[in-house]
Structure formats: C-alpha cells, structure tokens
Amino acid sequence: MQPNPIAKLGNTGLYILGDLGRMGLYLFRALRGVFRRPFRFMELIRQIHFIGAGSTAVIFFTALSTGMVLGLQGYYSLKKFGAEGMLGSAVSLTIIMELGPVLTALMVAGRAGSAMCAELGIMRISEQIDALECMAVDPFRYLISPKFLATLISVPLLTAIFDLVGIAGGYLVGVNFKGVNPGSFIDGMQTSITNHDIRLGFIKSVVFAMLVVWICTGRGYFVREIRGAGFGAESVSRVTTQAVVLSSISVLIFDYLLTAVLL
C-alpha cells in the first residue's frame, strides 16, 4: 500500500517542529551552563586553542587569497572608470562588512564545527553522555557550554584577523603589482570605513558563531533522534555532514537578513 502523502507531510511537519523544540531547549540549557558554577576554565582555554588558534592557518590563507583576488578584480573593474584610487575603499568595505564574517564562519564550521559534532555524536552513541548523567554530572556545563563560549570568543577574533590579512592582500596586489598609489589606497580605506561598518561585521561574526556552534553541537548531541541518520559510526558521519551543511546554509541566510536589517 502506498503511504498517504498527507500523512507523510504531517509526519514531516511534526518531526520538524519537534526538532526545532529540541534545539531551542538545547540552546537554552547550553547558554545557562555558561553561568553555572563551577565553570571549567581550563576546558574553555583548551577549546579556544582548538577552535581559535587551530583555525588561524586556514583563516590566514583564505583571507590572503581572497584579498588578493579582490585586489585584482577591483582594479580591473575600477580601471574602466578611471577610479583606481578607490580600490582601498572597495576592498576594505567588501571584506569588513561581508566576506570576512561569512568566510570565517564557513571555515570554522568546516574545520571545528564538524569536529565538535563528531565528538559529541561518538560520545552519545558510546553512551558516555548517558554515563555523565548517571553520575549526576551536567553534560551541558561539562561538555557543551565551554564550546559555546569558546566559539563566541574565537570567531570574532578570527574575523578580525581575516579582515587585516585580506586588506593587506588587496594592498599587496593593488599597490605592489598594479601600481596603485599607496596614499590613495589608504586614504580611500580610511574615509570610507565607518564605525557602523565595523560594528556590522562584528555583529555578524557573533551571530554566525552562535549558529555554527549551536547547530554543530546540537546535531551531535541528538544523533539518536535525527531521522535517517542510521546507527553507529554511519549515523555520526551522516549527522556531521548534515551539521556542516545546515550551519553553512544558516550563515548565508542570516547574512542576508542581518544586512537587510542593520545596513
């Protein structure tokens, strides 16, 4: 017998609502764990080292290549209008307001987010999280809250590094390779960037950090409840892939929403 399409639609809707409810309560408990004592300070430092310091290399090379490509394409476009001196303004605004927060979040989701999801997923299927609960140890305060706080600290700092390295890459190509006047490049950058632009980039980086750590850790924590995940190691691999995809899509969607609201 063919399944009723209306029943399938209803089951899917109920599953989505239930999943949103689980994730909402999960976010509340994770944020509450940040303020509960005793707080695991050394675990926070370890997570900052893993998420922040461990992602510096990939952020550096991504920012450098992005800035250099922007310098080349910006020079090519602006030269048509005789406005090569505005290259500094174009590169800096594009990186600070848009590419810096977005690409940093995507890189962190691919590198650290997938690792956090896999770690919690393996701990769930091997019943380590259940063992913590049996010993009256709060898994949120012990495992998840330090990851949340470390991500919220690390991603804005990585975004700042991305901005600096990206602008330096644009300067390198525009001034040293294409002959743009260095004074015009820096003056255009200084006159075009405002506190509002920097604040917008910072707000985006914080929101993206929250989305990445929430989705990636939540998918791993609820690996057993996710439809179609399978069992054992297969479920962890599928859920990890799903977490990276969902967090990346969420970053892109919220990028547009934040730009539309705050710009």
Steps between C-alpha positions, in 0.01 A plus 500: 500500500629841405549733800251784527674818376303713745609275787862520382476878488351508847769269640769715343347814646475343846863385477618849402305659785635248746855555374465877533369455854791275595752741354338797673514333842854387422608858430342620824674230709834560328489876567384441857798272555735789427385674819494192724781439745753352523592595146765291320746778422778271376257329264406844367868574431540163328200566278622851413832348401329238285240725336694826488872430483446179304303685231747789461694342213196426283356844577830667408535334160130539419516871586822557307371335183163676531663840545735447208217391270292800609797723426535361149130505415444837665786656309371353171148636563600843634755558225215511247370813673837652584438449873796283598551717809175361645644149513575527873140596573357216289725231647470605864121546500440169322718309744393669824126500437454180302775256414687512831214383727350259245815320388634481855179335619501256208862404565436450872190292425697276266798457728392535864123459468528159337744386768271614784203325340691175452639512854158539662345248262756235590455575870124461459501169313767358734281606795764723657250786530251261661770398746558865595130544566494183714782648710297822546744697281332762283621426143421858395720661762765230460515465120288743301503840671882538474470433126231768469700764685825411323335532159342835590845625603702347217293577190494883541877494560553281193280739303723790604806305383322425172422869449859610562660231283241546222554875481876442504461258207300759306766763576777264388340437162364851441807699606794269435374314192261743331661831591215659693616799704542378862374831638182476294445141612534580871313829478208335322490233765510747789233731360256227400504275808279618786430365846166375371677281243731350761210448741299321229788262433539431873129430550503263204799312638333450840170384346679265260707358786182425694341331199804283429553375855127458567429293189821296499496403867122453501507258207764293676318506834171384342655249260256229614190712437586615147290334232692295244833524683540124532692326775853496637786661312279552195265723701788717620634549147157591361417735785840671475443564129151628575631731771756665273245544220229639729737739677642626169152559355392674823801730482414602144132557582573706810763694310230637274255559786753687713613708205142590412417596860822669616646656187 
